[in-house]
Amino acid sequence: MRPLLVIAWLLVGLPAWAHKPSDSYLSLSIRNDHIEGRWDIALRDLDNAVGLDGDGNGELTWREVRNKHDEIRAYALSRLMLSADLQACATQVLEQLVDHHTDGAYSVLRFRSDCGRTIQRLHVDYRLLFDIDAQHKGLLRLTQDGQTGTAIFSRESPAQTFSMATRSRWTESARFIHEGIRHIWLGFDHVLFLLALLLPAVLVRVDGRWQAVADFSAVWWSVVNTVTAFTVAHSLTLSLAALDMVRLPSRFVESTIAASVVLAGIGNLYPMMIARRWVIAFGFGLIHGFGFAAVLTDLGLTQDSLLLSLVGFNIGVELGQIVIVAAFVPLAYLIRRSWSYPRLILTGGSLAVIAVALIWFTERAFDLQLFASP
Amino acid sequence: MNRLFIVVGVIGWFVLSDVGASYSEPYLPTDDAQVLERLSLRASDPITRELETLRADLRRDPRNLATAVTLAARYIEQGRSEGDPRFLGRAEAVLSPWWSEPTPPPAVLLLRATIRQNAHEFDLALTDLDKVLAVQPTNAQAWLTKASILQVQARYDDARRACRRLARLAASHVLLGCLGDLAGVTGQSAKSRAVLQSVLADPGLSGRERIWIATILAETAARTGAVRDAEQAFVEAFKVGIKDQYLLGVYADFLLDLRRYRDVVSLLRSETRVDGLLLRLAIAEQALNLPELRNHTAELAARFAAARERGTTVHVREEARFALALSGDSKRALSLARENWNVQREPADARLLLECALIARSRAAARPALDWMKHARVEDIHLQRLARQFQEVAL
């Protein structure tokens, strides 16, 4: 024991540790009758539990980790029991990825647990590593309907039960309406597409030159035509995609949305190209609908409230759209006669829209990151 | 008139600035040979084989006390040299068959005290040690660990009594190291330095012991402003050639006080894994206006946040210093420094509290540290300078 003598003394004043003690990060999203989960477990801990360093050189390569994926999955699943109202949920690991936390690399297990019933009381029994590392903790992030709670599992409290908040149909729809509004406002590609289409609405081509429209009723009908065409089209495909009747690859959808914004901008610069604006709005509206559907799916849809969520989200999108139109059109109408409208706003604005959308298109179509984060 | 154009422009700008936002998303590595993690132990290390053998023995017979105690002690040592607290959790797991018993065997109590002391559960650790000493009053390890905890709690008389019990139980240099460290803080630095210097002359010291004594000597000399002697003692400690994080930390502090920032950067450039050392590196980088500062500050903030998330508060001293020196949040720094002072009362803790209280112009906040200085007759030029500042500025 002698070597420990002095070591014990110095331990008191250690300038903090190289790492924090062992933690795993478990996040569970409750989706009515099933749970979508992500579990980050430190490679260092997995090595201690199942042995990852195949060649024993002290370095864990991706090959070594990949070779042990079956063991990692079996070990992790045997240490986590999820049950809904006393009935065990069947957990399936979907994929294993890698991420980095402050103390090193983690294996990320994405999984899905099917509970076969609406989850009202979720019981989580967490037993990872406690037998070999008594200071291990499991940090849980539990999400339901956009609300997040946290909890910590430790050797002293390895099992905890959570009651799910039940929501009324009205609050549920309200949430989806809100999400719809939020999405159209923050989804700049939809806003830019709409604005690009509306920019020339207060003008009319006479002998190859832009002229201000004489009265509001002409503007009104042009706007209503465009917006209605866009709305009908995207509602149609949004419904088809949300009901899982049609599916398109997201990269194709996102790239085409970007391309639609570019084309809408070009259409303003070369108005000869486009005879009827509403045809463009309708045609590309179809593809924008698939974009909305992707967001809606991410929000978590449950079979029993699918229609309600769909309608709510759609109403939200239309409300958000009306606000944008209501803010833009009167303003454009007021300044339509000014010298700068056709030149600065229509031409300049369209050029700016095209530039932004081209960047999106390049990034989405070729999977690039043109502007690195600062 | 051109408002609309501005609106479009603003939207465009927003979009462009949003494009670059990157999120930490898990990924699928594409290269099989990519090294994801470096372990602190290789399979070829002798210690790994020893640990594996002990683990295998214990799997066969989990209640074998002798094997469990040996393995737990190895884990604690490993945690110390790697700076990896995971090893303490492993030690605790190995001891779990006895951990919750009303009266665990003395060998388990002793290790439990060491583990608890690391979690800054000082009072629980002292209770464990007293239980050991009740049955084994000649257990030198228990007396030394007790003395070290009492010193951190600024209970100097009790600490001195615990040290003296080592007189006939351990080699004389252990007793002198224990007493010398105490004397250096409590107004007898000249005597302490003379004694420790003579201990260092003993060629029979082990490497770790030499580092221990030399470090105490260096710290004591530095506190009294004897820069040259301190430097010499630090050189003596580094000459042993065993890497020691505590030594690196106090030497970096010594260099920071002398404004030798470039030396700090070259000393700690490759020590970014240890939070306390990364903190000192970042402070030096700040003084030199180096570009690495930004990343290091963000990294430290993330690590403190991660530690808080798991609910541990072992890093309060470092976090307070981080808030004071790097993130410029002096209010938070003061509250952390006070929280820290309630647990640890060493010169470094007092200095932190005084610095934070001075910025906050709060004599009340500084009072505990000022009282401690007077009461223990603390010799430390930095603390005395801070105390004078409190007298000079009318608060």
Interface residues (C-beta under 8 A of the other chain):
Chain A: M1 P3 L4 L5 V6 I7 A8 W9 L10 L11 V12 G13 L14 P15 A16 W17 A18 H19 K20 P21 S22 D23 R38 D40 L43 R44 D45 D47 N48 D53 G56 N57 G58 E59 L60 T61 W62 R63 V65 R66 E95 L97 V98 D99 H100 H101 T102 D103 G104 A105 V108 R110 F130 D131 I132 D133 A134 Q135 H136 K137 L139 I152 F188 V191 L192 L195 F328 L331 A332 I335 S338 S340 L344 I345 G348 G349 A352 V353 A355 V356 I359 W360 E363 Q369 L370 F371 A372 S373 P374
Chain B: M1 N2 R3 L4 F5 V8 G9 I11 G12 F14 V15 L16 D18 V19 G20 A21 S22 S24 E25 P26 Y27 L28 P29 D31 D32 A33 Q34 V35 L36 E37 R38 L39 S40 L41 R42 A43 S44 D45 A73 I76 E77 R80 E82 G83 D84 P85 R86 L88 G89 R90 E92 A93 S96 W99 T114 Q117 N118 A140 Q141 L144 T145 A147 S148 I149 Q151 V152 A170 V174 G177 C178 S206 R208 E209 W212 D244 Q245 Y246 L248 G249 R273 V274 D275 G276 L277 L279 R280 E299 A302 R303 A306 A307 E309 R310 G311 T312 V314 H315 R317 E318 E346
